[in-house]
C-alpha cells in the first residue's frame, strides 16, 4: 500500500521522480526503488514526505485512508 501512495502523491503534484528525489536529497534511482517497493523508506524520509505532501505518516504507510 505504501508504494502506490507515494507515487500517487508525487504525481498529484506533477513532480518527476528526479524532482522528488532532489527534495528528499537522494538519487532518482533510490527514490524509484522506494516507489517500486524494492527498498524500505527510512523513517526520516517518511517524515519529510509526510510534511511535504501535508499528509500523515500513517496515510503514507496505508494505516489510514484519512490524509
Secondary structure as UniProt FT lines:
FT   HELIX           2..12
FT   TURN            13..14
FT   HELIX           17..24
FT   HELIX           28..36
FT   HELIX           43..53
FT   HELIX           57..61
//
